[in-house]
Amino acid sequence: MMKAKVEAQEKQILNDEMNIEERDRILRKRRIRKSKINAGLRYTVLVAVGMLMLYPLVWLIGASFKTNAEIFTSIGFLPNSFDFSGYVNGWRTSTQYTFATYFMNTFKIVIPKVILTMISTTITAYGFARFKMKGKKVFFMILIATLLLPNVVLRIPQYLMYRDFGWLNSYKPLVVPAAFATDAFFVFMMIQFMRGIPKDLEEAARIDGCNSLQVLYYILMPMLKPAIISVGLFQFMWTMNDFLGPLIYLSSVEKYPVSIALKMSMDASALVHWNQIIAMSVIALIPSLVVFFAAQRYFVDGISTSGIKG
């Protein structure tokens, strides 16, 4: 009797264990199914948003191979027949200069401005982040306050100042201010990066006899490489897209950058050759895309490093 009772209890325990395992298996399958459904929904939303964001670029590339009339009569991405006249005629422009001249002018502005911005903002941020001085908080508040000022407010005073300097119709008003860390956003960003770096290595370097500039160059700059490249990348894209600055300070056609040259193509005649403008817009996008994808790894590292606190 006792033996049968024990066997019945063992069977009951085995059944309970099997039921628990079966229940866990069912719950695990439900969780896996639910996670797959959630992942599918997430990827569907991401793909939809990505396609929505890429739509203007895809349409721009397709429209660059259409004729001027087909752009407004066909809604499809692909042209009926690929027409390269937009690239050929657009590159020649309606002036005596080709688009190669305007690209060279653009790089004459962009390259020195990017280099000067990276150097000046790094040095200025180093002073704010690592040195103690009287009035530092006041200067920092003024720096942050300049972020709230729209650039349009400063255009007239800057124009009058550059006119008195004799800098009009030259690249100096577009390049020289970058040497004095006039972009408060970049200075603030670099300060935040530097505050996230521990001071232990700097103190060890000072014990070994390094001065402030040596500490900045040998210790901090290797750690700040993602941040510096992020600053350069932002400045490159913003300067490539700058329209108002060159429009105000440059008056000679041979000095125009790409942004002004594209607008000038629209004002050249009553008939606007949209296929040429679109084709040159596609070419104008190439430098920014190449630089972004080349520096993408450093850009992502820079964004992620901004959350580090020392």
C-alpha positions in Angstrom: 0.0 0.0 0.0 2.8 2.4 1.0 4.7 1.4 -2.1 1.8 2.2 -4.4 1.3 5.5 -2.7 4.9 6.5 -3.1 4.8 5.5 -6.8 1.7 7.6 -7.2 3.4 10.6 -5.6 6.5 10.1 -7.8 4.2 10.0 -10.9 2.5 13.2 -9.7 5.8 14.9 -9.2 7.0 13.8 -12.7 3.7 15.1 -14.2 4.1 18.4 -12.4 7.7 18.7 -13.6 6.6 17.9 -17.2 3.8 20.4 -16.9 6.2 23.1 -15.6 8.6 22.3 -18.5 5.8 22.4 -21.0 4.5 25.7 -19.6 8.0 27.2 -19.7 8.4 26.0 -23.3 5.1 27.5 -24.3 5.9 30.8 -22.5 9.4 30.8 -24.2 7.8 30.3 -27.6 5.4 33.1 -26.9 8.2 35.4 -25.9 10.2 34.5 -29.0 7.2 35.1 -31.2 6.5 38.4 -29.5 10.1 39.6 -29.8 10.0 38.6 -33.5 6.8 40.6 -34.1 8.2 43.6 -32.2 11.5 43.4 -34.2 9.5 43.1 -37.5 7.4 46.2 -36.6 10.6 48.1 -35.6 12.4 47.3 -38.8 9.3 48.0 -40.9 9.0 51.5 -39.3 12.7 52.1 -39.7 12.7 51.1 -43.4 9.6 53.3 -44.0 11.2 56.3 -42.3 14.5 55.6 -44.1 12.8 55.4 -47.5 10.9 58.6 -46.7 14.2 60.4 -45.9 16.0 59.0 -48.9 13.1 59.9 -51.3 14.3 63.4 -52.1 17.9 62.2 -52.8 16.7 59.3 -55.0 14.3 61.6 -56.9 17.1 64.2 -57.3 19.5 61.6 -58.8 16.8 60.2 -61.2 15.7 63.7 -62.2 19.2 64.7 -63.1 19.1 62.3 -66.1 15.7 63.6 -67.3 15.1 66.3 -69.9 13.8 69.7 -68.7 10.3 68.9 -69.9 10.2 65.4 -68.5 11.0 66.5 -65.0 7.5 68.1 -64.7 5.6 65.5 -66.7 6.9 62.2 -65.3 6.5 61.3 -61.6 8.7 58.2 -61.8 12.2 58.0 -60.4 13.7 56.6 -63.6 13.8 58.6 -66.8 12.3 57.3 -70.0 15.8 57.6 -71.5 19.0 58.6 -69.8 19.9 62.1 -70.8 23.4 63.4 -69.8 23.0 66.8 -71.3 22.1 68.2 -67.9 25.6 67.2 -66.6 27.4 68.4 -69.7 25.7 71.7 -70.1 25.4 72.3 -66.4 29.1 71.8 -65.9 29.9 74.4 -68.6 27.5 76.9 -67.1 26.2 80.0 -68.8 29.2 82.1 -67.8 32.8 82.0 -69.0 33.7 79.7 -66.1 33.0 76.0 -65.6 31.8 74.4 -62.4 35.3 73.3 -61.7 36.1 77.0 -61.0 33.3 77.2 -58.5 34.3 74.0 -56.8 37.8 75.2 -56.4 36.5 78.5 -54.9 34.4 76.4 -52.5 37.4 74.4 -51.3 39.4 77.6 -51.0 36.8 78.6 -48.3 36.1 75.2 -46.8 39.5 73.7 -46.3 41.2 76.6 -44.4 38.0 77.3 -42.4 37.7 73.7 -41.3 41.4 73.6 -40.2 41.3 76.9 -38.4 38.0 75.9 -36.6 39.5 72.6 -35.3 42.6 74.4 -34.0 41.0 77.4 -32.5 38.1 75.7 -30.8 40.4 73.0 -29.3 42.7 75.6 -27.8 39.8 77.8 -26.5 37.9 74.8 -25.0 41.2 73.7 -23.4 41.4 77.1 -21.6 37.8 76.9 -20.4 38.0 73.2 -19.3 41.4 73.1 -17.6 42.4 76.5 -16.4 41.2 78.5 -13.5 41.0 82.3 -14.0 39.0 85.2 -12.7 35.8 85.8 -14.6 35.8 82.4 -16.3 32.2 81.8 -15.4 31.2 85.1 -16.8 33.0 84.5 -20.0 31.4 81.1 -20.2 28.0 82.6 -19.7 28.7 85.1 -22.5 29.8 82.2 -24.7 26.6 80.3 -24.1 24.6 83.5 -24.6 26.0 83.9 -28.1 24.4 80.6 -29.1 21.0 82.3 -28.7 21.9 85.1 -31.1 20.7 84.5 -34.7 23.5 85.1 -37.3 21.3 87.6 -39.1 21.6 90.0 -36.2 25.3 90.2 -36.7 25.4 90.5 -40.4 25.2 94.4 -40.7 27.9 95.1 -37.9 30.1 92.4 -39.4 29.7 93.8 -42.9 30.6 97.3 -41.8 33.6 96.0 -39.9 34.9 94.0 -42.9 34.3 96.9 -45.2 36.5 99.1 -43.0 39.1 96.4 -43.1 39.0 96.3 -46.9 38.1 92.6 -46.9 35.0 92.8 -49.1 35.0 90.7 -52.3 37.6 88.4 -50.7 37.5 85.1 -48.8 38.8 86.7 -45.6 35.4 87.5 -44.0 34.5 83.8 -44.5 37.7 82.3 -43.3 39.6 84.6 -40.8 36.9 84.6 -38.1 37.3 80.8 -37.8 40.8 81.4 -36.4 39.3 83.1 -33.3 36.8 80.4 -32.3 33.8 82.4 -33.3 31.6 79.3 -33.5 30.4 79.0 -29.9 28.6 75.7 -30.6 31.9 74.0 -31.4 33.7 75.5 -28.4 30.9 74.3 -26.1 31.0 70.8 -27.6 34.8 70.6 -27.2 34.5 71.8 -23.6 32.0 69.0 -22.8 34.3 66.4 -24.3 37.3 67.7 -22.3 35.4 67.7 -19.1 34.7 64.0 -19.7 38.4 63.1 -19.8 40.1 62.3 -16.4 42.9 64.6 -15.4 45.2 61.8 -14.1 47.3 61.5 -17.3 47.7 65.3 -17.5 49.0 65.4 -13.9 51.4 62.6 -14.7 52.6 64.5 -17.8 53.1 67.7 -15.8 55.2 65.7 -13.3 57.3 64.5 -16.2 57.9 68.2 -17.2 55.4 68.8 -19.9 54.0 72.3 -20.2 50.4 73.2 -21.0 50.7 73.0 -24.8 52.6 69.7 -24.6 49.9 68.3 -22.4 47.3 69.4 -25.0 49.2 68.1 -28.0 50.5 64.8 -26.6 47.9 63.8 -24.0 44.5 65.4 -24.8 44.5 65.6 -28.6 44.8 61.8 -29.2 41.8 61.4 -26.9 39.9 64.2 -28.5 40.4 62.9 -32.0 36.8 61.8 -32.5 35.6 65.2 -31.1 37.9 67.2 -33.3 36.9 65.2 -36.4 33.2 65.7 -35.5 33.8 69.5 -35.4 35.6 69.4 -38.7 32.8 67.3 -40.3 30.1 69.7 -39.0 32.0 72.7 -40.2 32.7 71.2 -43.6 29.0 70.5 -44.3 27.8 73.8 -43.0 30.4 75.7 -45.0 29.6 73.8 -48.1 25.9 74.7 -47.7 26.6 78.3 -46.7 24.7 80.7 -49.1 24.2 84.0 -47.3 27.8 84.6 -46.3 29.3 84.4 -49.9 26.3 86.3 -51.2 27.0 89.2 -48.9 30.8 89.4 -49.1 31.6 88.3 -52.7 30.7 90.3 -55.7 33.0 88.9 -58.4 31.6 85.9 -60.4 35.1 84.3 -60.6 35.1 84.0 -56.8 31.7 82.5 -56.3 31.4 79.1 -54.6 29.0 76.3 -55.7 26.1 77.5 -53.6 26.0 80.9 -55.4 26.7 79.4 -58.8 23.6 77.2 -58.5 21.5 80.2 -57.7 23.1 82.2 -60.5 22.0 79.4 -62.9 18.4 80.1 -62.0 18.8 83.8 -62.7 20.6 83.6 -65.9 17.6 83.6 -68.2 13.8 83.5 -68.2 14.0 79.8 -69.1 15.4 77.8 -66.1 17.2 74.6 -67.1 16.2 72.5 -64.1 17.9 69.4 -65.3 21.2 71.3 -65.3 20.6 72.7 -61.9 19.6 69.3 -60.5 22.6 67.6 -62.1 25.0 70.1 -60.6 23.2 69.8 -57.2 23.9 66.0 -57.3 27.6 66.7 -58.0 27.7 69.3 -55.2 26.5 66.6 -52.8 29.3 64.3 -53.5 32.1 66.0 -51.4 29.9 66.1 -48.3 28.8 62.5 -48.7 32.4 61.3 -49.3 33.7 63.2 -46.2 30.8 62.0 -44.0 31.2 58.3 -44.9 35.0 58.6 -44.6 34.8 60.1 -41.1 31.7 58.2 -40.0 33.5 56.0 -37.5 35.1 59.0 -35.8 31.8 60.8 -35.9 30.0 58.0 -34.1 32.8 57.6 -31.6 32.6 61.4 -30.9 28.9 61.4 -30.3 29.1 58.4 -28.0 32.1 59.8 -26.1 30.2 62.9 -25.3 28.3 61.0 -22.5 31.5 60.1 -20.6 32.0 61.8 -17.3 35.4 61.9 -15.6 
